[in-house]
Amino acid sequence: MTIERAKRIYQILSENKDGLSTPALFNIVLKRGIIREYSTLYQILKMLKEKGVVEQRSEKGLARWEVTRIVDLSTLEKIITS
């Protein structure tokens, strides 16, 4: 299930070329029923960052998340599970 959530979060970030703040991303995933807890979102973002597909930047005291490596979802799944 975490892999599917990670893929959906990656898709959301891919659709937002300027990146999203953590609170903005949380609101989106909460509305879409992907995640209910902030800590779960953070753990998935941390994992995606460690895998080198997203990056966290600080902007006006807020963390912003951006895709740094464009891949299709099957490739993303391979990256996540490796």
Kinemage of the C-alpha trace (Angstrom):
@kinemage 1
@onewidth
@group {chain A} dominant
@subgroup {mainchain}
@vectorlist {calphas} color= white
{ca met a 1} P 0.000 0.000 0.000
{ca thr a 2} L 2.849 2.404 0.742
{ca ile a 3} L 4.141 1.954 -2.805
{ca glu a 4} L 0.765 2.930 -4.251
{ca arg a 5} L 0.579 5.945 -1.958
{ca ala a 6} L 4.096 6.975 -2.918
{ca lys a 7} L 3.220 6.706 -6.607
{ca arg a 8} L 0.121 8.870 -6.160
{ca ile a 9} L 2.061 11.488 -4.192
{ca tyr a 10} L 4.761 11.490 -6.866
{ca gln a 11} L 2.060 12.022 -9.521
{ca ile a 12} L 0.637 14.993 -7.621
{ca leu a 13} L 4.076 16.551 -7.319
{ca ser a 14} L 4.736 15.880 -11.019
{ca glu a 15} L 1.568 17.774 -11.924
{ca asn a 16} L 2.724 20.806 -9.913
{ca lys a 17} L 5.862 21.977 -11.688
{ca asp a 18} L 6.620 24.662 -9.084
{ca gly a 19} L 6.394 22.146 -6.258
{ca leu a 20} L 4.092 22.185 -3.267
{ca ser a 21} L 4.514 23.088 0.367
{ca thr a 22} L 4.054 20.242 2.797
{ca pro a 23} L 0.757 21.667 4.145
{ca ala a 24} L -0.610 22.201 0.617
{ca leu a 25} L 0.378 18.678 -0.399
{ca phe a 26} L -1.168 17.269 2.772
{ca asn a 27} L -4.462 19.019 2.013
{ca ile a 28} L -4.513 17.493 -1.475
{ca val a 29} L -3.726 13.945 -0.349
{ca leu a 30} L -6.208 14.230 2.510
{ca lys a 31} L -9.006 15.355 0.157
{ca arg a 32} L -8.196 12.532 -2.265
{ca gly a 33} L -8.181 9.973 0.539
{ca ile a 34} L -4.591 8.927 -0.068
{ca ile a 35} L -3.330 9.603 3.459
{ca arg a 36} L -4.957 10.652 6.706
{ca glu a 37} L -1.913 11.383 8.856
{ca tyr a 38} L 0.727 14.051 8.384
{ca ser a 39} L 3.432 11.720 9.696
{ca thr a 40} L 2.648 9.152 6.990
{ca leu a 41} L 3.009 11.811 4.307
{ca tyr a 42} L 6.323 12.906 5.764
{ca gln a 43} L 7.663 9.334 5.844
{ca ile a 44} L 6.722 8.792 2.196
{ca leu a 45} L 8.275 12.118 1.166
{ca lys a 46} L 11.425 11.221 3.096
{ca met a 47} L 11.612 7.871 1.288
{ca leu a 48} L 11.082 9.506 -2.130
{ca lys a 49} L 13.822 11.999 -1.269
{ca glu a 50} L 16.208 9.207 -0.237
{ca lys a 51} L 15.491 7.455 -3.546
{ca gly a 52} L 16.455 10.645 -5.396
{ca val a 53} L 13.163 11.421 -7.131
{ca val a 54} L 12.015 14.432 -5.087
{ca glu a 55} L 13.780 17.248 -3.319
{ca gln a 56} L 12.869 19.344 -0.313
{ca arg a 57} L 13.553 23.072 -0.445
{ca ser a 58} L 12.889 25.710 2.156
{ca glu a 59} L 10.908 28.750 1.092
{ca lys a 60} L 9.835 31.386 3.613
{ca gly a 61} L 10.047 28.880 6.432
{ca leu a 62} L 7.985 26.233 4.627
{ca ala a 63} L 9.275 23.016 3.133
{ca arg a 64} L 8.496 22.759 -0.579
{ca trp a 65} L 8.673 19.473 -2.412
{ca glu a 66} L 9.599 19.173 -6.082
{ca val a 67} L 10.174 16.297 -8.463
{ca thr a 68} L 13.846 16.121 -9.415
{ca arg a 69} L 13.736 12.981 -11.540
{ca ile a 70} L 10.967 12.380 -14.064
{ca val a 71} L 10.139 8.687 -14.400
{ca asp a 72} L 7.092 6.651 -15.361
{ca leu a 73} L 5.203 4.898 -12.579
{ca ser a 74} L 6.565 1.421 -13.293
{ca thr a 75} L 10.117 2.772 -13.104
{ca leu a 76} L 9.219 4.622 -9.916
{ca glu a 77} L 7.977 1.373 -8.390
{ca lys a 78} L 11.287 -0.308 -9.252
{ca ile a 79} L 13.195 2.593 -7.689
{ca ile a 80} L 11.087 2.451 -4.527
{ca thr a 81} L 11.455 -1.300 -4.093
{ca ser a 82} L 15.189 -1.442 -4.803
